[in-house]
Amino acid sequence: MGETARPDNLATQGNLVVRGGTVVDGTGISRRRADVVVENGVVTAVGRADRATISASETFDADGLIVAPGIVDAHTHYDPQLTFDPLASMSIYHGVTTVLAGNCGFSIAPTRTDDRQFLRELFAKVEQMEPTAMDAVDFDFETLPEYLDARRGRLGLNLACYIGHSNVRRWVMGAEGSEREATQPEIAKMQDVVREAMRSGAAGLSSSHAPTHLDGNSRPVPSRFSSRDELLALAEAAGTTGSGSITYLPASAVGGIDEEDENYCIALGERSGLPIIIQGLGGRNKTDAPTATWGRAQEFLNRARSNGTPIYNILIARPPDRPLTIGPENHLYLSVPSWVEMLALPHDDRIAALQNPETRAVLRTAVEHYNRDPELGTTTPPPLWDTVFVQHVHQDRNRSLVGRSLASLAEEQGKAPADVMLDLALSEDLHTGFRWNWETDEWAGAVREAQLDPRMIIGTSDGGAHLARDDAADWSSWFLRNWVLDREVWTLEEGIRQITQVPAAILGFSNRGALQPGRAGDMFIFDPDRINAGKKEFVRDLPGGAGRFKAWPEGVNATIVNGVPVIVDGTPTGNLPGQVTTPGARSAG
């Protein structure tokens, strides 16, 4: 039900003075001791607030703390979760005040009533969202404009949302969207859907041809059936409003983007006139090791820039750090069918299988030979042995193994790494805890270099997805502690700009990302001596008792949205001041 994107409605937003902190305003200029005054949700002054203003407003004492703009997260999947969790936890606890959802070609809308089960199963499969949690989604909408309207007044932080290509295909083609290419009349109808969404406030268009994306029936998601011409036509439709962005996962993103996809990404930029955001360049892509082709990646980005079609790449700057067990809660081996089958067994049957020589022979080398054929299922690489460590044990005789990688133990013991892992787990009735951590010296060196390129968008959380694997919602706290404050790859001023003003500018969120008069009063207040990713714990607090990893930060004192404190000292205030954020326009609350 498309309507023109509404202007800001900030009259209901907060009046606040944040007093005595060190303001790092997101622009990159030097920090300064100053007060920040917010009236009706908008920053009106950064300086010394007069005493009359302070006495007439709510105040927050920030003495000894850093006062920064709220963080802008360019890649999340919070669109389903926000229907029952208005805070988009856990990102908001780490200072994130604006999230862009609907990534990877699928969004919660548009979705016809008859297609809701298909969409639930798609999110559950691709993004590992628990089916019971997806059952809690409040479908009080069908179109994307209706979804955005339904969120107004019900958000704890600011939301922007792409329209997903898979949804658009399903909306126009029905079940045939998962079977074939579209006809020209169908493409024309899809263009109309995209235009309506953009006029009503969509952040842009998302799409995917990545072989890791499968629906609930293990078939390719609808966008993977589209022709290149179809996506070009939809990109052109998305660009008609002159604002927003397009995010796209090429088919070759898993393993390194090839020349054909490089040229296609540039063509998307030419047809749309919008920034193109991809993944798969720099640091570590979705393959086994950091890319060895960074020089070629820079040549590609330079070529795009010279062509006037800017391409940006989401860079995973926080190494995945995920608990790993030998049980059904382990979803990290989806591309290894024999391991998936073993992990799903009941406890006693699992032990019997691991003790069976024939089964063990299959499991022994299966991880190294994970599926690389998209026709046979997901190609997402599993944890490889040099990045899997013994985290905790239950028997004293195994204490010396804690902290050791399975690769090093295998070399020491003269055994296959899989046997080291499974034998250790069997010796403790499968209670041994392992941990998957990518942070090798090679990874750190590659990411150190890649993040300095201005075409990199530092992140990313995947917030709201992969909940049984860890959605990395703590990425921003980890980035500040590790890359900024400890390793000093960035100054504090520039590091904060990289996760606030830079993504806001690329995405077209003109009202976000900097603490300047006239901009929204979104703030992240933290202790620079203590800020860190903190601890993770697995809890069952989602609807239906569904479980997820929650990441609790250290050193975060407050998250303030549109001048209203939402999280203070790790506790929600109950306020819901978030707005729907529209590229190229003032946000609509």
VEXDREN-2710 file (C-alpha; in Angstrom, 1 decimal):
% VEXDREN-2710
k/r/px/py/pz
1/MET/0.0/0.0/0.0
2/GLY/2.6/2.5/-1.1
3/GLU/2.7/5.9/0.3
4/THR/5.2/8.7/0.0
5/ALA/7.9/8.4/2.7
6/ARG/7.0/10.7/5.6
7/PRO/9.3/13.4/6.9
8/ASP/10.8/13.2/10.4
9/ASN/8.3/13.3/13.3
10/LEU/10.8/14.2/16.0
11/ALA/8.4/16.2/18.2
12/THR/7.8/13.1/20.3
13/GLN/11.6/12.4/20.7
14/GLY/13.9/13.1/23.6
15/ASN/15.2/16.3/25.3
16/LEU/18.5/15.4/26.8
17/VAL/21.9/16.9/27.8
18/VAL/24.8/14.5/27.9
19/ARG/27.2/16.4/30.1
20/GLY/31.0/16.4/30.6
21/GLY/32.0/13.6/28.2
22/THR/34.7/13.4/25.6
23/VAL/32.9/13.9/22.3
24/VAL/34.2/12.0/19.3
25/ASP/31.6/13.2/16.8
26/GLY/32.0/10.8/13.9
27/THR/33.5/13.3/11.4
28/GLY/37.1/12.4/12.2
29/ILE/38.0/15.7/13.8
30/SER/39.8/15.7/17.1
31/ARG/37.9/14.7/20.3
32/ARG/36.9/17.4/22.7
33/ARG/35.4/17.7/26.2
34/ALA/31.9/19.0/25.6
35/ASP/28.2/18.7/26.3
36/VAL/25.7/17.4/23.7
37/VAL/22.3/19.0/23.8
38/VAL/19.4/17.2/22.1
39/GLU/15.9/18.8/21.7
40/ASN/13.0/16.9/20.2
41/GLY/15.3/14.2/19.2
42/VAL/17.7/16.4/17.3
43/VAL/21.2/17.6/18.3
44/THR/21.0/21.4/18.8
45/ALA/24.5/22.0/20.3
46/VAL/27.8/20.4/20.9
47/GLY/29.7/22.6/23.3
48/ARG/29.0/24.0/26.8
49/ALA/25.3/23.8/27.6
50/ASP/24.2/26.7/29.7
51/ARG/22.9/25.9/33.2
52/ALA/19.3/26.8/32.3
53/THR/19.3/24.2/29.6
54/ILE/20.8/21.6/31.8
55/SER/18.3/22.2/34.6
56/ALA/15.4/22.1/32.2
57/SER/16.4/18.8/30.6
58/GLU/17.1/15.2/31.4
59/THR/20.8/14.9/31.9
60/PHE/23.3/12.1/31.6
61/ASP/26.7/12.4/33.3
62/ALA/29.4/11.2/30.9
63/ASP/32.4/12.4/32.8
64/GLY/35.4/10.2/31.9
65/LEU/33.5/8.5/29.1
66/ILE/33.5/8.7/25.3
67/VAL/30.4/10.1/23.7
68/ALA/30.1/8.9/20.1
69/PRO/27.4/8.8/17.4
70/GLY/25.3/5.6/17.4
71/ILE/26.8/2.9/15.3
72/VAL/25.3/2.1/11.9
73/ASP/25.2/-1.6/11.0
74/ALA/25.0/-2.1/7.2
75/HIS/24.2/-5.9/7.2
76/THR/21.6/-7.5/9.5
77/HIS/18.6/-9.8/9.3
78/TYR/16.6/-8.2/12.1
79/ASP/13.5/-7.7/10.0
80/PRO/11.7/-10.8/11.4
81/GLN/12.9/-10.4/14.9
82/LEU/11.9/-6.8/15.2
83/THR/8.2/-7.8/15.1
84/PHE/8.6/-9.4/18.5
85/ASP/11.8/-7.9/19.8
86/PRO/11.8/-4.1/19.3
87/LEU/15.3/-3.7/20.7
88/ALA/17.0/-5.9/18.0
89/SER/19.0/-7.5/20.8
90/MET/21.9/-7.9/21.1
91/SER/23.2/-5.2/18.7
92/ILE/21.7/-2.3/20.7
93/TYR/23.7/-3.4/23.8
94/HIS/26.9/-2.8/21.8
95/GLY/26.0/0.8/20.8
96/VAL/24.2/0.1/17.5
97/THR/21.4/2.6/16.9
98/THR/20.6/2.0/13.2
99/VAL/20.3/-1.4/11.5
100/LEU/19.9/-2.2/7.8
101/ALA/17.8/-5.4/7.5
102/GLY/16.6/-7.4/4.5
103/ASN/20.0/-8.4/3.3
104/CYS/21.0/-11.3/1.0
105/GLY/18.0/-11.1/-1.2
106/PHE/15.3/-12.0/1.3
107/SER/13.3/-9.7/3.5
108/ILE/10.3/-10.3/5.7
109/ALA/8.2/-8.5/3.1
110/PRO/6.6/-8.5/0.6
111/THR/5.0/-11.8/1.6
112/ARG/1.5/-12.9/0.7
113/THR/-0.5/-14.7/3.4
114/ASP/-0.2/-18.0/1.5
115/ASP/3.6/-17.7/1.4
116/ARG/4.3/-17.1/5.1
117/GLN/5.3/-20.7/5.7
118/PHE/7.6/-20.7/2.8
119/LEU/9.3/-17.6/4.1
120/ARG/9.5/-18.9/7.7
121/GLU/11.3/-22.0/6.4
122/LEU/13.6/-20.0/4.1
123/PHE/14.8/-17.8/7.0
124/ALA/15.1/-20.9/9.2
125/LYS/17.3/-22.7/6.6
126/VAL/19.4/-19.9/5.2
127/GLU/19.9/-17.8/8.4
128/GLN/19.6/-20.6/11.0
129/MET/16.7/-18.8/12.7
130/GLU/14.8/-21.2/15.0
131/PRO/11.5/-22.2/13.4
132/THR/9.7/-21.7/16.8
133/ALA/11.0/-18.1/16.8
134/MET/9.9/-17.5/13.2
135/ASP/6.4/-18.7/14.2
136/ALA/6.3/-15.7/16.5
137/VAL/6.6/-13.2/13.7
138/ASP/3.7/-10.9/13.8
139/PHE/2.5/-10.8/10.1
140/ASP/0.4/-7.6/10.4
141/PHE/1.5/-6.7/6.8
142/GLU/2.0/-8.1/3.3
143/THR/3.9/-5.5/1.4
144/LEU/7.1/-3.9/2.4
145/PRO/5.5/-0.4/2.8
146/GLU/3.0/-2.1/5.2
147/TYR/5.8/-3.7/7.1
148/LEU/7.6/-0.4/7.6
149/ASP/4.4/1.4/8.6
150/ALA/3.6/-1.4/11.2
151/ARG/7.0/-0.8/12.8
152/ARG/6.5/2.9/13.4
153/GLY/6.2/3.7/17.1
154/ARG/7.3/0.1/18.0
155/LEU/11.1/0.3/17.6
156/GLY/13.8/0.6/20.2
157/LEU/16.4/1.6/17.5
158/ASN/16.2/2.9/13.9
159/LEU/15.4/0.5/11.1
160/ALA/16.1/0.6/7.4
161/CYS/15.2/-2.3/5.2
162/TYR/16.0/-3.6/1.7
163/ILE/13.4/-5.2/-0.4
164/GLY/14.6/-8.7/-1.1
165/HIS/14.8/-10.0/-4.7
166/SER/13.6/-13.5/-3.6
167/ASN/10.5/-12.0/-2.1
168/VAL/9.7/-10.0/-5.2
169/ARG/10.0/-13.1/-7.4
170/ARG/7.7/-15.0/-5.0
171/TRP/5.2/-12.1/-5.0
172/VAL/4.9/-11.9/-8.8
173/MET/5.6/-15.5/-9.8
174/GLY/4.4/-17.6/-6.9
175/ALA/6.0/-21.0/-6.6
176/GLU/7.4/-20.7/-10.1
177/GLY/9.8/-18.2/-8.8
178/SER/11.7/-21.1/-7.4
179/GLU/11.7/-23.0/-10.7
180/ARG/12.6/-20.8/-13.7
181/GLU/13.6/-17.5/-15.1
182/ALA/11.0/-14.8/-15.4
183/THR/9.3/-13.6/-18.5
184/GLN/9.5/-10.0/-19.7
185/PRO/5.9/-9.2/-18.4
186/GLU/6.9/-10.7/-15.0
187/ILE/10.0/-8.6/-14.9
188/ALA/8.0/-5.5/-15.6
189/LYS/5.6/-6.4/-12.7
190/MET/8.7/-7.0/-10.4
191/GLN/10.0/-3.5/-11.4
192/ASP/6.7/-2.0/-10.3
193/VAL/7.0/-3.7/-6.9
194/VAL/10.5/-2.4/-6.4
195/ARG/9.6/1.1/-7.4
196/GLU/6.7/1.2/-5.0
197/ALA/8.9/-0.1/-2.2
198/MET/11.5/2.5/-2.9
199/ARG/9.0/5.4/-3.0
200/SER/7.7/4.2/0.3
201/GLY/11.1/4.2/2.1
202/ALA/12.9/1.0/1.2
203/ALA/16.7/1.3/1.7
204/GLY/17.3/-0.3/-1.7
205/LEU/17.4/-3.8/-3.3
206/SER/19.1/-6.9/-2.1
207/SER/19.8/-10.0/-4.2
208/SER/21.9/-13.2/-4.2
209/HIS/23.2/-15.7/-6.7
210/ALA/25.4/-17.3/-3.9
211/PRO/25.4/-21.1/-3.9
212/THR/25.2/-21.2/-0.1
213/HIS/21.6/-19.8/-0.2
214/LEU/19.0/-22.6/-0.1
215/ASP/15.4/-22.5/0.9
216/GLY/13.6/-24.7/3.4
217/ASN/13.4/-27.5/0.9
218/SER/17.1/-27.3/0.2
219/ARG/16.5/-25.8/-3.2
220/PRO/18.1/-22.6/-4.4
221/VAL/16.4/-19.5/-3.1
222/PRO/14.2/-17.7/-5.7
223/SER/16.8/-15.0/-6.6
224/ARG/19.2/-17.7/-7.8
225/PHE/16.8/-18.6/-10.6
226/SER/16.9/-15.1/-12.0
227/SER/18.8/-14.1/-15.1
228/ARG/21.4/-11.4/-15.1
229/ASP/19.1/-9.2/-17.2
230/GLU/16.3/-9.6/-14.7
231/LEU/18.4/-8.3/-11.8
232/LEU/19.7/-5.5/-14.0
233/ALA/16.1/-4.4/-14.7
234/LEU/15.3/-4.5/-11.0
235/ALA/18.4/-2.5/-10.1
236/GLU/17.3/0.1/-12.7
237/ALA/13.9/0.3/-11.0
238/ALA/15.5/0.7/-7.5
239/GLY/17.6/3.6/-8.8
240/THR/14.6/5.6/-9.9
241/THR/14.3/7.4/-6.5
242/GLY/17.9/8.5/-6.7
243/SER/18.8/7.2/-3.2
244/GLY/19.6/4.0/-1.4
245/SER/22.0/1.2/-2.3
246/ILE/22.0/-2.3/-3.8
247/THR/23.6/-5.2/-2.0
248/TYR/24.4/-8.3/-4.0
249/LEU/26.1/-11.7/-3.3
250/PRO/27.6/-12.9/-6.6
251/ALA/27.8/-16.6/-7.4
252/SER/31.5/-16.5/-7.1
253/ALA/31.6/-14.7/-3.7
254/VAL/32.3/-18.1/-2.1
255/GLY/35.8/-18.7/-3.2
256/GLY/36.7/-15.3/-4.6
257/ILE/34.8/-13.0/-7.0
258/ASP/35.8/-13.8/-10.6
259/GLU/36.1/-11.4/-13.5
260/GLU/32.7/-12.1/-14.9
261/ASP/31.0/-11.2/-11.6
262/GLU/33.3/-8.1/-11.3
263/ASN/32.0/-6.8/-14.6
264/TYR/28.4/-7.6/-13.6
265/CYS/28.7/-5.7/-10.4
266/ILE/29.9/-2.7/-12.3
267/ALA/27.0/-3.1/-14.7
268/LEU/24.6/-3.1/-11.7
269/GLY/26.0/0.2/-10.7
270/GLU/25.7/1.6/-14.2
271/ARG/22.0/0.6/-14.5
272/SER/21.0/1.8/-11.0
273/GLY/23.2/4.8/-10.3
274/LEU/23.4/3.6/-6.7
275/PRO/26.4/2.3/-4.6
276/ILE/26.8/-1.5/-4.9
277/ILE/27.7/-3.4/-1.8
278/ILE/29.1/-6.9/-2.1
279/GLN/31.0/-9.5/0.0
280/GLY/34.0/-11.7/-0.7
281/LEU/36.9/-9.3/-1.0
282/GLY/39.8/-8.8/1.5
283/GLY/40.6/-10.4/4.8
284/ARG/38.8/-13.7/4.8
285/ASN/36.1/-14.6/2.4
286/LYS/33.8/-17.6/2.8
287/THR/36.6/-20.0/1.9
288/ASP/39.3/-21.8/3.8
289/ALA/41.9/-19.0/4.2
290/PRO/42.4/-15.2/3.7
291/THR/42.3/-14.3/0.1
292/ALA/45.7/-14.2/-1.7
293/THR/44.2/-11.9/-4.4
294/TRP/44.0/-8.6/-2.5
295/GLY/46.0/-6.8/-5.3
296/ARG/43.5/-7.9/-7.9
297/ALA/40.6/-6.9/-5.6
298/GLN/42.0/-3.4/-5.4
299/GLU/42.3/-3.3/-9.2
300/PHE/38.7/-4.2/-9.5
301/LEU/37.6/-1.5/-7.0
302/ASN/39.7/1.1/-8.7
303/ARG/38.2/0.1/-12.1
304/ALA/34.7/0.5/-10.7
305/ARG/35.6/3.9/-9.1
306/SER/37.1/5.2/-12.4
307/ASN/33.9/4.1/-14.2
308/GLY/31.8/6.2/-11.7
309/THR/30.1/3.1/-10.3
310/PRO/31.3/2.8/-6.7
311/ILE/31.5/-0.7/-5.3
312/TYR/31.9/-1.3/-1.6
313/ASN/32.7/-4.5/0.2
314/ILE/31.4/-5.7/3.6
315/LEU/34.5/-6.7/5.6
316/ILE/34.3/-9.1/8.5
317/ALA/36.7/-7.4/10.8
318/ARG/35.8/-9.5/13.9
319/PRO/36.9/-13.1/13.6
320/PRO/34.1/-15.6/14.1
321/ASP/34.5/-17.0/17.6
322/ARG/31.9/-19.7/18.1
323/PRO/31.4/-22.5/20.7
324/LEU/31.4/-25.9/19.1
325/THR/30.1/-29.2/20.6
326/ILE/29.5/-32.7/19.4
327/GLY/25.7/-32.4/19.5
328/PRO/22.6/-31.3/17.7
329/GLU/23.1/-27.7/18.7
330/ASN/26.2/-27.6/16.4
331/HIS/25.2/-26.1/13.1
332/LEU/28.7/-25.4/11.8
333/TYR/29.0/-28.5/9.6
334/LEU/26.1/-28.1/7.2
335/SER/28.3/-28.7/4.1
336/VAL/29.5/-32.1/5.6
337/PRO/26.5/-34.4/5.3
338/SER/28.0/-37.3/7.3
339/TRP/28.7/-34.9/10.2
340/VAL/25.2/-33.4/10.0
341/GLU/23.7/-36.9/10.3
342/MET/25.9/-37.8/13.2
343/LEU/25.3/-34.6/15.2
344/ALA/21.6/-35.0/14.9
345/LEU/21.5/-38.4/16.5
346/PRO/20.2/-38.9/20.1
347/HIS/23.0/-39.0/22.6
348/ASP/23.4/-42.7/23.0
349/ASP/23.1/-43.3/19.3
350/ARG/25.7/-40.7/18.6
351/ILE/28.1/-42.4/21.0
352/ALA/27.5/-45.7/19.3
353/ALA/28.1/-44.2/15.9
354/LEU/31.4/-42.6/16.9
355/GLN/32.5/-45.9/18.3
356/ASN/31.6/-47.7/15.0
357/PRO/34.8/-48.2/12.9
358/GLU/32.9/-47.9/9.6
359/THR/31.1/-44.6/10.6
360/ARG/34.4/-43.3/12.0
361/ALA/36.1/-44.0/8.7
362/VAL/33.6/-41.8/6.9
363/LEU/33.8/-39.0/9.5
364/ARG/37.6/-39.0/9.6
365/THR/38.3/-37.1/6.4
366/ALA/34.8/-35.7/5.6
367/VAL/35.5/-32.2/6.9
368/GLU/38.5/-31.7/4.6
369/HIS/36.3/-32.8/1.7
370/TYR/33.2/-30.7/2.5
371/ASN/30.7/-30.1/-0.3
372/ARG/31.8/-27.6/-3.0
373/ASP/29.0/-28.4/-5.5
374/PRO/26.1/-25.9/-5.1
375/GLU/23.8/-28.5/-6.9
376/LEU/24.3/-30.8/-3.9
377/GLY/23.6/-28.3/-1.1
378/THR/25.3/-25.5/0.8
379/THR/29.0/-24.9/0.2
380/THR/29.7/-22.9/3.3
381/PRO/33.0/-24.2/4.6
382/PRO/33.0/-25.9/8.0
383/PRO/35.5/-25.1/10.8
384/LEU/38.9/-26.3/9.7
385/TRP/41.3/-28.0/12.1
386/ASP/43.8/-25.2/12.7
387/THR/41.1/-22.9/13.8
388/VAL/39.3/-25.3/16.3
389/PHE/40.6/-25.3/19.9
390/VAL/39.8/-27.2/23.0
391/GLN/37.9/-24.8/25.2
392/HIS/36.9/-26.7/28.3
393/VAL/37.2/-30.3/29.5
394/HIS/35.5/-32.4/32.2
395/GLN/38.3/-34.6/33.3
396/ASP/41.5/-33.5/35.0
397/ARG/43.7/-35.7/32.8
398/ASN/42.7/-33.6/29.8
399/ARG/43.5/-30.2/31.4
400/SER/46.7/-29.8/29.4
401/LEU/44.7/-29.9/26.2
402/VAL/42.8/-26.7/26.9
403/GLY/43.7/-23.9/24.5
404/ARG/45.4/-26.3/22.0
405/SER/44.3/-26.5/18.3
406/LEU/43.1/-29.8/17.0
407/ALA/45.7/-29.5/14.2
408/SER/48.6/-29.2/16.6
409/LEU/47.2/-32.1/18.8
410/ALA/46.8/-34.2/15.7
411/GLU/50.4/-33.6/14.7
412/GLU/51.6/-34.4/18.2
413/GLN/49.6/-37.6/18.6
414/GLY/50.0/-38.8/15.0
415/LYS/46.3/-39.0/14.4
416/ALA/43.7/-37.5/12.1
417/PRO/42.3/-34.2/13.6
418/ALA/38.8/-35.6/13.5
419/ASP/39.9/-38.6/15.5
420/VAL/41.5/-36.3/18.1
421/MET/38.3/-34.3/18.5
422/LEU/35.9/-37.3/18.6
423/ASP/38.1/-39.5/20.8
424/LEU/38.4/-36.6/23.3
425/ALA/34.7/-36.0/23.2
426/LEU/33.9/-39.7/23.7
427/SER/36.2/-39.9/26.7
428/GLU/34.0/-37.2/28.4
429/ASP/30.6/-38.5/27.3
430/LEU/30.5/-35.8/24.7
431/HIS/30.7/-33.0/27.2
432/THR/33.9/-31.5/25.9
433/GLY/33.7/-27.9/24.7
434/PHE/35.5/-26.7/21.6
435/ARG/35.8/-23.3/20.0
436/TRP/36.1/-22.1/16.4
437/ASN/38.2/-19.0/16.1
438/TRP/39.4/-17.6/12.8
439/GLU/42.0/-15.3/14.2
440/THR/45.2/-16.7/12.8
441/ASP/48.2/-14.5/12.1
442/GLU/47.5/-14.8/8.4
443/TRP/43.9/-13.7/9.0
444/ALA/44.9/-10.7/11.2
445/GLY/47.5/-9.5/8.7
446/ALA/45.1/-9.7/5.8
447/VAL/42.3/-7.8/7.6
448/ARG/44.7/-5.2/9.0
449/GLU/45.6/-4.3/5.4
450/ALA/42.1/-4.6/3.8
451/GLN/40.2/-2.5/6.4
452/LEU/42.3/0.6/5.5
453/ASP/40.9/0.6/2.0
454/PRO/38.2/3.3/1.7
455/ARG/35.9/0.9/-0.2
456/MET/35.6/-1.4/2.8
457/ILE/32.6/-1.2/5.1
458/ILE/33.8/-2.5/8.5
459/GLY/31.4/-4.9/10.2
460/THR/29.4/-6.9/10.1
461/SER/27.0/-8.4/12.6
462/ASP/24.5/-10.6/10.6
463/GLY/22.4/-9.6/13.5
464/GLY/19.2/-11.6/14.0
465/ALA/20.6/-14.6/12.1
466/HIS/22.7/-17.6/12.7
467/LEU/21.5/-17.5/16.3
468/ALA/22.7/-21.0/17.2
469/ARG/26.1/-20.2/15.7
470/ASP/26.6/-16.7/17.1
471/ASP/25.4/-13.7/15.0
472/ALA/28.5/-11.6/15.8
473/ALA/26.4/-8.8/17.2
474/ASP/29.5/-7.9/19.4
475/TRP/31.6/-6.9/16.3
476/SER/31.6/-3.2/17.1
477/SER/32.8/-3.6/20.7
478/TRP/35.5/-6.0/19.4
479/PHE/36.6/-3.6/16.7
480/LEU/37.0/-0.7/19.1
481/ARG/38.9/-2.8/21.6
482/ASN/41.2/-4.7/19.2
483/TRP/41.7/-2.7/16.0
484/VAL/41.4/0.8/17.5
485/LEU/42.5/0.9/21.1
486/ASP/44.9/-2.0/21.4
487/ARG/46.5/-2.5/18.0
488/GLU/46.1/1.2/17.0
489/VAL/45.3/0.5/13.4
490/TRP/43.0/3.5/13.6
491/THR/42.9/6.6/15.8
492/LEU/39.9/6.7/18.0
493/GLU/38.4/9.5/15.9
494/GLU/38.9/7.7/12.6
495/GLY/37.9/4.3/14.0
496/ILE/34.6/5.7/15.2
497/ARG/34.0/7.4/11.9
498/GLN/34.5/4.1/10.1
499/ILE/31.5/2.6/11.9
500/THR/29.2/5.6/12.1
501/GLN/29.5/8.4/9.5
502/VAL/31.1/6.2/6.7
503/PRO/28.3/3.6/6.5
504/ALA/25.6/6.2/7.0
505/ALA/27.0/8.2/4.0
506/ILE/27.3/5.2/1.8
507/LEU/23.8/4.0/2.6
508/GLY/22.3/7.5/2.2
509/PHE/21.2/8.0/5.8
510/SER/21.8/11.7/5.9
511/ASN/20.4/12.2/9.4
512/ARG/22.6/9.6/11.1
513/GLY/26.3/8.9/11.8
514/ALA/27.6/12.1/13.3
515/LEU/27.0/14.3/16.4
516/GLN/26.3/17.6/14.8
517/PRO/23.6/20.2/15.1
518/GLY/20.6/19.2/13.0
519/ARG/21.3/15.5/13.0
520/ALA/19.5/12.9/15.1
521/GLY/20.5/12.5/18.7
522/ASP/21.8/8.9/18.4
523/MET/24.7/8.2/20.8
524/PHE/26.9/5.4/22.1
525/ILE/28.6/6.2/25.4
526/PHE/31.4/4.0/26.6
527/ASP/34.5/3.7/28.8
528/PRO/37.6/3.5/26.6
529/ASP/39.5/1.6/29.2
530/ARG/36.9/-1.1/29.5
531/ILE/35.1/-1.4/26.2
532/ASN/35.3/-5.0/24.9
533/ALA/33.1/-7.7/23.3
534/GLY/32.6/-9.2/26.7
535/LYS/31.1/-12.6/27.3
536/LYS/28.8/-14.9/25.3
537/GLU/26.2/-17.2/26.7
538/PHE/23.7/-19.6/25.2
539/VAL/20.2/-18.9/26.5
540/ARG/16.7/-19.9/25.5
541/ASP/14.9/-16.6/25.6
542/LEU/13.3/-16.5/22.2
543/PRO/9.7/-17.4/21.5
544/GLY/8.9/-21.1/22.0
545/GLY/12.1/-21.6/24.0
546/ALA/14.3/-21.2/21.0
547/GLY/18.0/-20.7/21.9
548/ARG/20.6/-18.3/20.8
549/PHE/24.0/-16.9/21.8
550/LYS/23.8/-13.5/23.5
551/ALA/26.9/-11.3/23.7
552/TRP/27.1/-9.0/26.7
553/PRO/29.6/-6.1/26.3
554/GLU/31.9/-4.6/28.8
555/GLY/32.3/-0.9/29.2
556/VAL/29.2/0.3/27.4
557/ASN/27.4/2.8/29.6
558/ALA/24.5/3.8/27.4
559/THR/22.8/3.5/24.0
560/ILE/20.7/6.6/23.2
561/VAL/18.3/6.7/20.2
562/ASN/16.9/10.0/19.0
563/GLY/17.7/11.6/22.3
564/VAL/16.1/8.9/24.5
565/PRO/18.2/6.4/26.6
566/VAL/17.3/2.9/25.5
567/ILE/20.0/0.9/27.3
568/VAL/21.7/2.2/30.4
569/ASP/24.4/0.1/32.2
570/GLY/23.2/-3.0/30.3
571/THR/19.6/-2.6/31.3
572/PRO/16.7/-1.7/28.9
573/THR/14.8/1.5/30.0
574/GLY/11.6/0.4/28.3
575/ASN/11.7/3.4/25.9
576/LEU/10.9/2.8/22.2
577/PRO/12.1/5.9/20.3
578/GLY/13.3/4.2/17.2
579/GLN/12.3/5.4/13.7
580/VAL/12.1/4.0/10.2
581/THR/15.1/5.4/8.4
582/THR/14.8/6.3/4.8
583/PRO/17.8/6.9/2.5
584/GLY/17.9/10.4/1.0
585/ALA/15.3/11.8/3.3
586/ARG/14.7/12.6/6.9
587/SER/13.7/9.5/8.9
588/ALA/10.0/8.8/9.4
589/GLY/9.0/7.9/13.0
END
